[in-house]
Amino acid sequence: DQMLQRIQTLLQRHSPMTLAVLAQKLGSDPDTVRPMVELLARKGRVRIEKRSGCGGCFSCRPEELETYTYIALEDNAHAVSVNDPAFE
């Protein structure tokens, strides 16, 4: 899928990145991007870190508290390529 490849490429070049920034760079909304990143995480390509907040005001948007980091293939022997039919 072209969107999965775009997400992976952005994260390879700019990790770590919040959900808000990733969605903005893709020209999409966070609720559309999140499931795709979760798929990449299940495949071992992305690490998701969720924070509960900055510690005070509770005004942070949830998409600003999720950070995604690309995991290089060398770091993960079990990673599956997005071009692999098993990835579907």
PLY file of the C-alpha trace (Angstrom):
ply
format ascii 1.0
element vertex 88
property float x
property float y
property float z
element edge 87
property int vertex1
property int vertex2
end_header
0.00 0.00 0.00
1.37 3.39 -0.98
0.33 5.10 2.28
2.15 2.47 4.38
5.27 3.01 2.30
5.02 6.80 2.75
4.64 6.40 6.52
7.61 4.08 6.69
9.77 6.40 4.57
8.88 9.45 6.68
9.68 7.60 9.88
12.96 6.28 8.47
14.05 9.83 7.71
12.55 11.74 10.64
12.17 9.42 13.67
10.95 9.91 16.26
7.77 11.67 15.17
4.47 12.32 16.88
1.18 11.17 15.40
0.16 14.81 14.95
3.26 15.67 12.89
3.11 12.44 10.87
-0.54 13.02 9.98
0.21 16.61 9.02
3.10 15.58 6.74
0.83 12.99 5.09
-1.99 15.49 4.63
-4.29 13.22 6.60
-5.96 13.12 9.99
-4.57 11.25 13.01
-7.49 8.81 13.18
-6.70 7.65 9.63
-2.93 7.37 10.18
-3.00 5.64 13.60
-4.28 2.20 12.38
-1.66 2.12 9.64
1.14 2.86 12.09
-0.27 0.21 14.44
-0.05 -2.30 11.56
3.60 -1.36 11.00
4.18 -1.78 14.75
2.64 -5.28 14.72
5.00 -6.14 11.87
7.98 -4.95 13.91
8.78 -1.89 11.80
7.70 0.87 14.19
7.84 1.34 17.95
4.93 3.23 19.51
5.47 5.18 22.71
2.46 6.68 24.45
2.84 9.23 27.22
0.08 10.09 29.64
0.85 13.80 29.46
3.41 16.39 30.34
2.47 16.30 33.99
0.14 19.15 34.60
-2.51 20.78 32.48
-4.10 17.81 30.64
-4.62 20.03 27.60
-2.27 18.05 25.33
-4.05 16.42 22.41
-3.73 12.60 22.35
-2.03 12.72 18.93
0.73 14.85 20.45
1.41 12.20 23.10
2.00 9.29 20.71
5.54 9.08 19.36
6.60 6.71 16.59
10.12 5.50 15.94
11.21 3.52 12.90
12.95 0.21 13.63
15.64 -0.61 11.07
15.66 -4.08 9.55
19.07 -4.76 11.09
17.49 -4.12 14.50
14.63 -6.51 13.90
15.30 -9.86 12.22
11.57 -10.66 12.19
10.45 -7.54 10.31
8.34 -8.04 7.21
8.61 -5.86 4.13
5.52 -3.90 3.12
6.01 -5.45 -0.32
5.77 -8.97 1.12
2.38 -10.64 0.42
2.29 -11.73 4.07
2.14 -8.07 5.03
-1.43 -7.71 3.75
0 1
1 2
2 3
3 4
4 5
5 6
6 7
7 8
8 9
9 10
10 11
11 12
12 13
13 14
14 15
15 16
16 17
17 18
18 19
19 20
20 21
21 22
22 23
23 24
24 25
25 26
26 27
27 28
28 29
29 30
30 31
31 32
32 33
33 34
34 35
35 36
36 37
37 38
38 39
39 40
40 41
41 42
42 43
43 44
44 45
45 46
46 47
47 48
48 49
49 50
50 51
51 52
52 53
53 54
54 55
55 56
56 57
57 58
58 59
59 60
60 61
61 62
62 63
63 64
64 65
65 66
66 67
67 68
68 69
69 70
70 71
71 72
72 73
73 74
74 75
75 76
76 77
77 78
78 79
79 80
80 81
81 82
82 83
83 84
84 85
85 86
86 87
